[in-house]
Amino acid sequence: MAKAVAEGGEKKVMVAIDESESSYYALMWVLDNLKESISKCPLIIFMAQPVTQYSYPFSASLGSVRMYYPVAATPDFVYSAQENHRKVAMAFLETAKDICAARGIKVEMVTEVGEPKTAICNAVQKLNINLLVLGDRSLGKIKRALIGSVSNYCVQNAKCPVLVVKKP
């Protein structure tokens, strides 16, 4: 596998991470198994930032009944929420960068705002990625049907080969 990625010059490998243990395992798998390939070109580590909601439900008690209605967020609140999302994403990316640096691997950190599955696929296309690596959260069939699977979406829609690393 490492030779297949490395052949033909420098190939870009991107690992998409989140706060899950499975994404950490995928990163470690890449560092252990694709070291030869990622030593020639910086490893790209990607994390999506959640989209900030512009309205939030507010509940008002009317005796024994509650009434819910959306309340628009102020621009300051939206900016604060976006900044907090960016800081959290950068903290996860810095941790991943430190793990890679300890193994002598150069890293390029990338983060974008958006739904993770579409943000990952957009980054793959924009950055001309040659191999996308994702962790598999091992959602059950019901959860996968209800909330969807980022890895499944990326396998179907990314414009490059996708490696889904499943934790044993």
LUMGU-660732 format. One record per residue (C-alpha): residue number from 1; residue in one letter; x, y, z. Coordinates in steps of 0.5 Angstrom, whole numbers, plus 500, padded with zeros to 3 digits. Layout:
% residues N
n: NUM | res: a | u: X | v: Y | w: Z .
...
END
This chain:
% residues 168
n: 1 | res: m | u: 500 | v: 500 | w: 500 .
n: 2 | res: a | u: 505 | v: 505 | w: 502 .
n: 3 | res: k | u: 509 | v: 504 | w: 495 .
n: 4 | res: a | u: 503 | v: 505 | w: 491 .
n: 5 | res: v | u: 502 | v: 511 | w: 495 .
n: 6 | res: a | u: 509 | v: 513 | w: 494 .
n: 7 | res: e | u: 510 | v: 512 | w: 486 .
n: 8 | res: g | u: 510 | v: 517 | w: 481 .
n: 9 | res: g | u: 512 | v: 523 | w: 486 .
n: 10 | res: e | u: 510 | v: 526 | w: 492 .
n: 11 | res: k | u: 503 | v: 524 | w: 493 .
n: 12 | res: k | u: 498 | v: 528 | w: 498 .
n: 13 | res: v | u: 495 | v: 524 | w: 504 .
n: 14 | res: m | u: 490 | v: 527 | w: 508 .
n: 15 | res: v | u: 487 | v: 525 | w: 515 .
n: 16 | res: a | u: 481 | v: 527 | w: 517 .
n: 17 | res: i | u: 480 | v: 528 | w: 525 .
n: 18 | res: d | u: 475 | v: 529 | w: 530 .
n: 19 | res: e | u: 475 | v: 528 | w: 537 .
n: 20 | res: s | u: 473 | v: 521 | w: 537 .
n: 21 | res: e | u: 478 | v: 515 | w: 539 .
n: 22 | res: s | u: 477 | v: 512 | w: 532 .
n: 23 | res: s | u: 480 | v: 518 | w: 528 .
n: 24 | res: y | u: 486 | v: 518 | w: 533 .
n: 25 | res: y | u: 487 | v: 511 | w: 531 .
n: 26 | res: a | u: 487 | v: 512 | w: 524 .
n: 27 | res: l | u: 492 | v: 518 | w: 525 .
n: 28 | res: m | u: 497 | v: 513 | w: 529 .
n: 29 | res: w | u: 495 | v: 507 | w: 523 .
n: 30 | res: v | u: 498 | v: 512 | w: 518 .
n: 31 | res: l | u: 504 | v: 514 | w: 522 .
n: 32 | res: d | u: 505 | v: 507 | w: 523 .
n: 33 | res: n | u: 504 | v: 504 | w: 516 .
n: 34 | res: l | u: 505 | v: 510 | w: 511 .
n: 35 | res: k | u: 511 | v: 513 | w: 514 .
n: 36 | res: e | u: 515 | v: 512 | w: 508 .
n: 37 | res: s | u: 510 | v: 515 | w: 503 .
n: 38 | res: i | u: 508 | v: 521 | w: 508 .
n: 39 | res: s | u: 516 | v: 523 | w: 509 .
n: 40 | res: k | u: 516 | v: 526 | w: 502 .
n: 41 | res: c | u: 510 | v: 530 | w: 503 .
n: 42 | res: p | u: 507 | v: 534 | w: 509 .
n: 43 | res: l | u: 501 | v: 530 | w: 512 .
n: 44 | res: i | u: 495 | v: 534 | w: 511 .
n: 45 | res: i | u: 491 | v: 533 | w: 518 .
n: 46 | res: f | u: 484 | v: 536 | w: 517 .
n: 47 | res: m | u: 478 | v: 538 | w: 522 .
n: 48 | res: a | u: 471 | v: 541 | w: 520 .
n: 49 | res: q | u: 469 | v: 546 | w: 525 .
n: 50 | res: p | u: 461 | v: 546 | w: 526 .
n: 51 | res: v | u: 457 | v: 551 | w: 523 .
n: 52 | res: t | u: 454 | v: 556 | w: 528 .
n: 53 | res: q | u: 447 | v: 556 | w: 528 .
n: 54 | res: y | u: 444 | v: 563 | w: 528 .
n: 55 | res: s | u: 437 | v: 562 | w: 532 .
n: 56 | res: y | u: 436 | v: 558 | w: 538 .
n: 57 | res: p | u: 430 | v: 555 | w: 541 .
n: 58 | res: f | u: 427 | v: 559 | w: 547 .
n: 59 | res: s | u: 422 | v: 556 | w: 551 .
n: 60 | res: a | u: 417 | v: 560 | w: 555 .
n: 61 | res: s | u: 413 | v: 557 | w: 561 .
n: 62 | res: l | u: 405 | v: 559 | w: 560 .
n: 63 | res: g | u: 403 | v: 555 | w: 566 .
n: 64 | res: s | u: 403 | v: 548 | w: 565 .
n: 65 | res: v | u: 404 | v: 549 | w: 558 .
n: 66 | res: r | u: 411 | v: 551 | w: 554 .
n: 67 | res: m | u: 412 | v: 555 | w: 548 .
n: 68 | res: y | u: 418 | v: 554 | w: 544 .
n: 69 | res: y | u: 420 | v: 559 | w: 539 .
n: 70 | res: p | u: 427 | v: 561 | w: 535 .
n: 71 | res: v | u: 431 | v: 567 | w: 538 .
n: 72 | res: a | u: 436 | v: 570 | w: 533 .
n: 73 | res: a | u: 443 | v: 570 | w: 536 .
n: 74 | res: t | u: 446 | v: 577 | w: 536 .
n: 75 | res: p | u: 452 | v: 578 | w: 531 .
n: 76 | res: d | u: 457 | v: 578 | w: 537 .
n: 77 | res: f | u: 454 | v: 571 | w: 540 .
n: 78 | res: v | u: 455 | v: 568 | w: 533 .
n: 79 | res: y | u: 462 | v: 571 | w: 532 .
n: 80 | res: s | u: 464 | v: 568 | w: 539 .
n: 81 | res: a | u: 461 | v: 561 | w: 538 .
n: 82 | res: q | u: 465 | v: 561 | w: 531 .
n: 83 | res: e | u: 471 | v: 563 | w: 535 .
n: 84 | res: n | u: 470 | v: 558 | w: 540 .
n: 85 | res: h | u: 469 | v: 553 | w: 535 .
n: 86 | res: r | u: 476 | v: 555 | w: 531 .
n: 87 | res: k | u: 480 | v: 555 | w: 538 .
n: 88 | res: v | u: 477 | v: 547 | w: 539 .
n: 89 | res: a | u: 479 | v: 545 | w: 532 .
n: 90 | res: m | u: 486 | v: 548 | w: 532 .
n: 91 | res: a | u: 487 | v: 545 | w: 539 .
n: 92 | res: f | u: 486 | v: 538 | w: 536 .
n: 93 | res: l | u: 490 | v: 540 | w: 530 .
n: 94 | res: e | u: 496 | v: 542 | w: 535 .
n: 95 | res: t | u: 495 | v: 535 | w: 539 .
n: 96 | res: a | u: 495 | v: 531 | w: 532 .
n: 97 | res: k | u: 501 | v: 536 | w: 530 .
n: 98 | res: d | u: 505 | v: 534 | w: 536 .
n: 99 | res: i | u: 504 | v: 527 | w: 535 .
n: 100 | res: c | u: 507 | v: 527 | w: 528 .
n: 101 | res: a | u: 513 | v: 531 | w: 530 .
n: 102 | res: a | u: 515 | v: 526 | w: 535 .
n: 103 | res: r | u: 515 | v: 521 | w: 530 .
n: 104 | res: g | u: 519 | v: 526 | w: 525 .
n: 105 | res: i | u: 513 | v: 527 | w: 520 .
n: 106 | res: k | u: 512 | v: 534 | w: 518 .
n: 107 | res: v | u: 504 | v: 536 | w: 518 .
n: 108 | res: e | u: 500 | v: 542 | w: 515 .
n: 109 | res: m | u: 494 | v: 543 | w: 519 .
n: 110 | res: v | u: 487 | v: 545 | w: 515 .
n: 111 | res: t | u: 480 | v: 547 | w: 518 .
n: 112 | res: e | u: 474 | v: 549 | w: 515 .
n: 113 | res: v | u: 467 | v: 551 | w: 517 .
n: 114 | res: g | u: 462 | v: 546 | w: 515 .
n: 115 | res: e | u: 458 | v: 539 | w: 515 .
n: 116 | res: p | u: 464 | v: 534 | w: 516 .
n: 117 | res: k | u: 462 | v: 530 | w: 511 .
n: 118 | res: t | u: 462 | v: 535 | w: 505 .
n: 119 | res: a | u: 467 | v: 539 | w: 508 .
n: 120 | res: i | u: 472 | v: 533 | w: 508 .
n: 121 | res: c | u: 470 | v: 532 | w: 501 .
n: 122 | res: n | u: 471 | v: 539 | w: 499 .
n: 123 | res: a | u: 478 | v: 540 | w: 502 .
n: 124 | res: v | u: 480 | v: 533 | w: 498 .
n: 125 | res: q | u: 478 | v: 537 | w: 492 .
n: 126 | res: k | u: 481 | v: 544 | w: 493 .
n: 127 | res: l | u: 488 | v: 541 | w: 496 .
n: 128 | res: n | u: 488 | v: 535 | w: 490 .
n: 129 | res: i | u: 489 | v: 530 | w: 496 .
n: 130 | res: n | u: 491 | v: 523 | w: 493 .
n: 131 | res: l | u: 489 | v: 519 | w: 499 .
n: 132 | res: l | u: 484 | v: 520 | w: 504 .
n: 133 | res: v | u: 484 | v: 517 | w: 511 .
n: 134 | res: l | u: 478 | v: 516 | w: 516 .
n: 135 | res: g | u: 477 | v: 513 | w: 522 .
n: 136 | res: d | u: 471 | v: 508 | w: 523 .
n: 137 | res: r | u: 466 | v: 510 | w: 529 .
n: 138 | res: s | u: 463 | v: 503 | w: 528 .
n: 139 | res: l | u: 456 | v: 506 | w: 529 .
n: 140 | res: g | u: 450 | v: 501 | w: 529 .
n: 141 | res: k | u: 446 | v: 500 | w: 523 .
n: 142 | res: i | u: 440 | v: 504 | w: 526 .
n: 143 | res: k | u: 445 | v: 510 | w: 528 .
n: 144 | res: r | u: 448 | v: 509 | w: 521 .
n: 145 | res: a | u: 441 | v: 510 | w: 518 .
n: 146 | res: l | u: 439 | v: 515 | w: 522 .
n: 147 | res: i | u: 445 | v: 520 | w: 523 .
n: 148 | res: g | u: 449 | v: 518 | w: 517 .
n: 149 | res: s | u: 456 | v: 516 | w: 516 .
n: 150 | res: v | u: 461 | v: 521 | w: 515 .
n: 151 | res: s | u: 466 | v: 515 | w: 512 .
n: 152 | res: n | u: 461 | v: 512 | w: 508 .
n: 153 | res: y | u: 459 | v: 519 | w: 505 .
n: 154 | res: c | u: 467 | v: 520 | w: 503 .
n: 155 | res: v | u: 468 | v: 513 | w: 500 .
n: 156 | res: q | u: 462 | v: 515 | w: 495 .
n: 157 | res: n | u: 463 | v: 522 | w: 494 .
n: 158 | res: a | u: 471 | v: 524 | w: 495 .
n: 159 | res: k | u: 475 | v: 525 | w: 489 .
n: 160 | res: c | u: 480 | v: 520 | w: 491 .
n: 161 | res: p | u: 481 | v: 513 | w: 494 .
n: 162 | res: v | u: 479 | v: 513 | w: 501 .
n: 163 | res: l | u: 482 | v: 509 | w: 506 .
n: 164 | res: v | u: 477 | v: 507 | w: 512 .
n: 165 | res: v | u: 481 | v: 505 | w: 518 .
n: 166 | res: k | u: 477 | v: 500 | w: 523 .
n: 167 | res: k | u: 479 | v: 499 | w: 530 .
n: 168 | res: p | u: 480 | v: 492 | w: 532 .
END
